């Protein structure tokens, strides 16, 4: 049962993942907003004598994860109890999408619905009738790359002209794994199907050709401003990564299946996709996959499942997916064995594991078990679990 939104709460004696203070042990919430992060003593002083601080008992507090879920009825929807604060929903059936959206919101989470429906011209588009300022395009029906490129170009042009974000959806590889997680948690280090190949996916070439043509027709500034995306990206070449960066296209990937190292080096905005009951499974998979082309640091993977997803959606606030003063209080409390900065070898990330670098720490994923969610707060309201007790 969800609690009523409280006015002021302060939690102390924990590890708070925040860009505002990498050594924060306390967080102060004012209604639906993060008011402050920092030390325990300062938090108590700011809260005042009328507020009894909740003791985190060394728990880790992070921004809540954002799940990605293709609504087909085969899997349960991600829940607040799993540490999710929002769910991106994709479906080609408006009624099914609407039902899933209602269910997600009833669980206390933010819903980010995307209707998947091909657009051929602007006359058939009414942005006010869509569930969000985005419209998906399904690449699966097109076996011929030329036909795919032409249809995707029409969709991109129509969406750009009416102010919509185009979400180009590639079908899953069909190897039996769910979106964003290994089919069994113990195989998180198993590489995906030839994902490190230098040849790339020809379907991605077709979509990039479509984007090039649309940008030429509309002008690069107008095209880039919509923040178009490709969802379900797996096998990519270095040249394709460079083209994605040039076109300012965000890609959404399944961990272990896309060259996260090459995408990072090219400067492509990346989100990760998972609807696993424990979202840390996806972070661990991205950190530990044997092939270094597919690997990234725990911090990069975590950001791609939190802040990165909010940035990929139009209309989000700059602080969404972070714990910083002024941000929405959407967060999760985790029981973790230990915390550390975890760098994946061969990725060339720009942050240091040295404590003097003041890099925020995350739960250690090489421990005997993954972190367990104790509580989830969405927009200041307890959606799952129990709040820290005094």
KOLPARO-184525 format. One record per residue (C-alpha): x, y, z. Coordinates in steps of 0.5 Angstrom, whole numbers, padded with zeros to 4 digits, always signed. Example, Ala and Ser with C-alpha at 12.3 -4.5 7.8 and 13.67 -1.06 7.14 Angstrom:
BEGIN
+0025-0009+0016 +0027-0002+0014 
# end
This chain:
BEGIN
+0000+0000+0000 +0003+0007-0002 +0004+0012+0003 +0001+0019+0003 +0007+0024+0001 +0010+0027+0007 +0013+0034+0008 +0020+0034+0010 +0024+0027+0011 +0031+0026+0013 +0035+0020+0012 +0042+0019+0015 +0047+0014+0016 +0047+0011+0009 +0051+0012+0002 +0047+0017-0002 +0049+0016-0010 +0049+0024-0012 +0053+0028-0017 +0052+0034-0012 +0057+0030-0006 +0060+0024-0008 +0061+0023+0000 +0054+0024+0002 +0051+0020+0008 +0044+0023+0008 +0039+0026+0004 +0033+0031+0006 +0027+0031+0002 +0022+0036+0002 +0015+0033-0001 +0016+0031-0008 +0023+0034-0008 +0030+0033-0006 +0032+0039-0002 +0039+0037+0000 +0045+0032+0000 +0051+0031+0005 +0053+0030+0012 +0049+0027+0017 +0050+0032+0022 +0048+0038+0017 +0042+0034+0015 +0040+0034+0022 +0041+0041+0023 +0037+0043+0017 +0031+0039+0018 +0030+0042+0025 +0028+0039+0032 +0021+0037+0029 +0024+0032+0024 +0026+0025+0027 +0031+0022+0022 +0031+0016+0019 +0037+0011+0020 +0039+0008+0013 +0043+0003+0017 +0049+0003+0012 +0044+0002+0006 +0045+0005-0001 +0040+0010-0004 +0040+0012-0011 +0036+0014-0016 +0031+0009-0018 +0032+0005-0025 +0028+0006-0031 +0025+0000-0034 +0024-0002-0041 +0018-0006-0043 +0015-0009-0050 +0008-0010-0048 +0006-0017-0051 +0003-0020-0045 +0009-0025-0044 +0012-0022-0038 +0010-0019-0032 +0011-0011-0032 +0017-0008-0028 +0015-0006-0021 +0016-0001-0015 +0019-0007-0011 +0024-0008-0016 +0027-0001-0015 +0024+0002-0021 +0021+0009-0021 +0019+0009-0028 +0017+0004-0034 +0018+0006-0042 +0012+0002-0045 +0012+0000-0052 +0006-0003-0056 +0003-0003-0063 -0004-0004-0060 -0007+0003-0057 -0012-0001-0052 -0006-0006-0049 -0001+0000-0048 -0007+0004-0045 -0008-0002-0040 -0001-0003-0039 +0000+0005-0037 -0006+0005-0032 -0003-0001-0029 +0004+0002-0028 +0001+0008-0025 -0003+0004-0020 +0003+0001-0018 +0006+0008-0016 +0011+0009-0022 +0012+0014-0028 +0009+0011-0034 +0013+0013-0041 +0008+0010-0046 +0011+0010-0054 +0005+0008-0059 +0009+0004-0065 +0005+0006-0071 +0008+0007-0078 +0007+0015-0080 +0007+0016-0088 +0006+0023-0088 +0004+0029-0083 -0004+0029-0085 -0005+0022-0081 -0001+0025-0075 -0005+0028-0069 +0000+0029-0063 -0005+0031-0058 -0008+0024-0059 -0002+0020-0058 +0000+0018-0051 +0007+0022-0051 +0011+0026-0056 +0014+0020-0059 +0012+0015-0064 +0015+0008-0065 +0016+0005-0072 +0017-0002-0073 +0023-0005-0077 +0021-0012-0076 +0016-0013-0083 +0021-0010-0087 +0026-0016-0090 +0029-0011-0096 +0034-0006-0093 +0032-0001-0099 +0024-0002-0097 +0026-0001-0090 +0030+0005-0091 +0025+0009-0095 +0019+0007-0090 +0024+0010-0084 +0025+0016-0088 +0018+0017-0089 +0017+0016-0081 +0023+0021-0079 +0020+0026-0084 +0013+0026-0081 +0015+0026-0074 +0020+0032-0075 +0015+0036-0078 +0010+0035-0073 +0014+0036-0067 +0015+0028-0065 +0021+0024-0063 +0021+0018-0068 +0023+0012-0064 +0025+0006-0069 +0025+0000-0066 +0029-0006-0068 +0026-0013-0067 +0030-0017-0061 +0035-0022-0064 +0031-0028-0062 +0036-0032-0058 +0031-0033-0052 +0033-0028-0047 +0029-0022-0044 +0030-0015-0046 +0036-0013-0042 +0038-0019-0038 +0041-0026-0039 +0036-0031-0039 +0039-0034-0033 +0042-0029-0028 +0048-0034-0027 +0050-0033-0035 +0051-0025-0034 +0058-0026-0037 +0056-0030-0043 +0057-0026-0050 +0051-0024-0054 +0051-0027-0062 +0057-0024-0065 +0056-0017-0062 +0063-0015-0063 +0063-0016-0071 +0066-0011-0075 +0061-0012-0080 +0055-0009-0077 +0048-0010-0078 +0045-0008-0085 +0038-0006-0082 +0042-0001-0078 +0045+0002-0084 +0038+0002-0087 +0036+0006-0081 +0042+0011-0082 +0041+0012-0089 +0034+0014-0088 +0036+0019-0082 +0041+0022-0087 +0036+0023-0092 +0031+0026-0087 +0036+0031-0085 +0038+0033-0092 +0031+0034-0093 +0029+0038-0087 +0036+0041-0085 +0040+0038-0080 +0038+0043-0074 +0031+0041-0075 +0032+0034-0075 +0037+0034-0069 +0032+0038-0065 +0027+0032-0064 +0032+0027-0061 +0030+0021-0065 +0032+0014-0062 +0034+0007-0065 +0031+0002-0060 +0034-0005-0060 +0041-0004-0062 +0046-0010-0062 +0051-0011-0067 +0055-0005-0070 +0061-0003-0073 +0065+0003-0071 +0063+0007-0078 +0056+0006-0075 +0058+0009-0069 +0061+0015-0072 +0054+0016-0076 +0050+0015-0070 +0054+0021-0067 +0054+0025-0073 +0046+0025-0073 +0045+0026-0066 +0041+0019-0065 +0040+0016-0058 +0041+0009-0058 +0038+0004-0053 +0041-0003-0052 +0041-0009-0049 +0047-0011-0044 +0052-0016-0047 +0049-0015-0054 +0052-0008-0057 +0059-0005-0057 +0058+0000-0051 +0066+0001-0051 +0065+0004-0058 +0059+0008-0057 +0062+0011-0051 +0068+0013-0055 +0064+0016-0061 +0060+0020-0056 +0053+0017-0058 +0048+0018-0052 +0046+0011-0050 +0041+0008-0045 +0040+0001-0043 +0034-0004-0043 +0032-0008-0038 +0025-0011-0034 +0029-0016-0030 +0026-0017-0023 +0033-0014-0021 +0036-0008-0025 +0043-0009-0022 +0043-0016-0027 +0043-0011-0033 +0049-0007-0029 +0053-0013-0028 +0052-0016-0035 +0055-0010-0038 +0061-0009-0033 +0063-0017-0034 +0061-0019-0041 +0068-0022-0043 +0069-0018-0050 +0071-0011-0048 +0067-0008-0054 +0061-0010-0051 +0063-0008-0044 +0063-0001-0040 +0064+0001-0033 +0058+0000-0027 +0057+0007-0027 +0056+0008-0034 +0051+0002-0034 +0048+0005-0028 +0047+0012-0031 +0045+0009-0038 +0039+0006-0034 +0037+0012-0030 +0039+0019-0032 +0040+0017-0039 +0033+0014-0040 +0030+0021-0038 +0035+0025-0042 +0033+0021-0048 +0025+0022-0047 +0023+0029-0049 +0020+0034-0044 +0024+0031-0038 +0027+0036-0033 +0035+0037-0033 +0036+0034-0026 +0031+0028-0028 +0034+0021-0026 +0039+0024-0021 +0039+0026-0013 +0041+0033-0013 +0038+0039-0010 +0032+0041-0014 +0031+0034-0017 +0025+0030-0016 +0025+0025-0010 +0025+0019-0014 +0029+0014-0011 +0031+0007-0009 +0034+0004-0002 +0038-0002-0003 +0041-0007+0002 +0048-0008-0001 +0054-0012+0002 +0059-0006+0000 +0060+0000-0004 +0066+0002-0009 +0068+0005-0016 +0068-0001-0021 +0071+0000-0027 +0071-0005-0033 +0078-0006-0036 +0079-0004-0044 +0073+0001-0044 +0077+0007-0043 +0072+0011-0038 +0074+0018-0036 +0073+0017-0029 +0078+0014-0023 +0077+0009-0018 +0082+0013-0013 +0078+0016-0007 +0081+0023-0008 +0078+0023-0015 +0071+0024-0011 +0067+0019-0016 +0061+0017-0013 +0060+0010-0011 +0055+0004-0012 +0054-0002-0009 +0059-0007-0011 +0057-0012-0016 +0062-0018-0015 +0060-0019-0008 +0056-0026-0007 +0049-0023-0008 +0046-0017-0012 +0043-0011-0008 +0036-0012-0006 +0031-0006-0006 +0028-0004+0001 +0024+0002-0001 +0022+0006-0007 +0020+0013-0007 +0017+0016-0013 +0016+0024-0013 +0016+0024-0006 +0011+0018-0005 +0013+0011-0002 +0011+0006-0007 +0014+0000-0004 +0017-0002+0002 +0018+0001+0009 +0022+0008+0010 +0028+0008+0014 +0026+0008+0022 +0029+0013+0027 
# end
